[in-house]
Every structure is written in structure tokens, then in C-alpha cells.
């Protein structure tokens, strides 16, 4: 029983029947074969942009600088797993740690552009009960 739990801890995460270490050896276009149709089409059309982003990100990580990007349409590929990327949401850069579960998804899915509305208290004159109060 204890041997099975140790094996499950040692087991590397899988994506479509392949381990992440196997997928990291593949080219971006070769990895596209394991994606669904929409993501595959996006990767095959923008593979050069993805490769350039990975190259830029690795250079910045070597210099211990944060990797910031506005490219919300990039698809997550295995070479990005483990990176810490700051994705722009239109207002600020939100930090995201890329994990194996994110493979095939787009950066924009992990940096929400709209926040939940936080209403304050109603002002004077906003309701019928507060109309009779003085404004001073």
C-alpha cells in the first residue's frame, strides 16, 4: 500500500499520454499535434511569435528580471512550464505561475480583465430615506 502512494508521488504529470519531459523536447510545431483543433491552428500560425517569446523570457530570467507581456493570445506550450510570467490585464500586470494544467490554454485566461464590482455605501439623496437629510 505504501509503495503505491510513493509511486503516485514520483509519477510525472501527463498531457495526452506524454510526460512533460517528453513534451519539452518537442518543437513548438511538433507539440501542436497534441492540441485540439483551435489551439493547434493558433500555434501553427503563430509558432514564430511563441518561439520569440520563449527566447526573450529565458534571457530575462537569466538576468533575474520579471517576464512581463501584453501578449494575451499566446498558447501555453511545454517550454513555458515553470516560468513566472506577468500578464497585462489592461490595468496592471498580474503574476502567473505556469503549470502543466495550463498547457493548450491562452495567457488571457489566467489574467482576468474585469473585476467584481465593489459597491460602497449609498450616498446622501440616493434613497428616499436619505432625501430628507441635510447635505452638510
N, C-alpha and C positions, 0 to 999 in steps of 0.2 A: 504494500500500500504506500509506504514512504517512497519507494522507488518511482512510482508513477507520478507523484507530486513533484519530485525533483526533475523528472523528465519534462514535465509541462513547464516548469520554470526555465529550463535550459532551451526549450524549443523556441526557435526564432519565429517571429511573426511572418505570416504568409500573405501573398497577394496573388489571387488567381492561380494557385497551385505552385507558385515560385517563392523562394525565400528572398528577403530583401537584399541579402548579399549577392545573390544571383542576379537580381534585377539591377543592382548598382553597376555591374559590369557591362550591362547593355547600353547601346547608344540610345539617344532620345527617340529616334525614329523606330528602332527595334522595340523599345518599350511600348510604343504606340499600338503595337499589335495586341497587347493585353488589355487595352482600354475599350470602353464602349464607343459606339459609333460617333456621337457628337464630340466627345473628348479626343478621340482618335483623329477626327477631321481637323480639330483645332490644333492639335500637336503637330500633325504633318504639315499644316500650312504655316505654323509659326515656330518650327523647330529651331531656326537660327536665332530668333529672339530669346527662346528659352535657354539655349546654349550660351549666348552672350550674357544673360542674367546670371547663370551659374558661375561663369568665369569671373564676372565682376564681384559677385558675392564672395567667392573664395579669396579674391585679392583683399577685399575689405576685412574679412575675418582674420586673415594672416596679420593685418595691421591692428587687430583688436578694435576695429571700428564697427558701429552698428550698420546693419544692412537695411537701408530704407528704400521703399519702392512705391511708385504710383501705379505700377502695372497690376491691376486687379484682375485682368483677363488671363494671366498665365496659369497653366495647368501644373499641378504639383507632380514632379517626377521623382524617382528614387534617389537621385543625387542630392536632392534638397532635404532629404530626411535627416533630422538632427540639427538643422540650421535654425537660427533665431532671426526672424525677419520682421521688420516693422512695416506694416501695410497701411497706406493712407486711406482714410475713410471719407475724405472731403473736408474734414475739420482738423484732424490730428493723425499721428501715426500710432496705430495700436500694435503692440508687440504680440507676435505669434510664434510658438514653437512648432515646427513642422514634425508630425509624427507619421507612422505608417498608415494610420487610418485615413489620412488626408490624401493619399495617392489617388490621382484622377480627378480631384476636385479643383476648383478655381480659387485663387487667392481671395477674391472678393467675398467668398462665402464665409471667411473667417474674420473679416473686419466689417462689422455692421455699420451701415451709413446712417440709419435712423435710430434714435434713442427713444425710449419710452418717455412720454410726456409727464413731467412732474409739475403738477399744478400747485400753486401756493394758495393761501387763504384768500377768500373773496374780499375785494376792496370795498370801501365805503360807497354806497349808492349802487352796488352791484346787485343787491337783492332788495325785496320790498321791505324787509325788516330794518335794513340799514339806511333806507332813504331819509328817514326822519332824523337821523343823527347828524350832528354838525360836522363839517368837513375839517374843522380845526382841532 
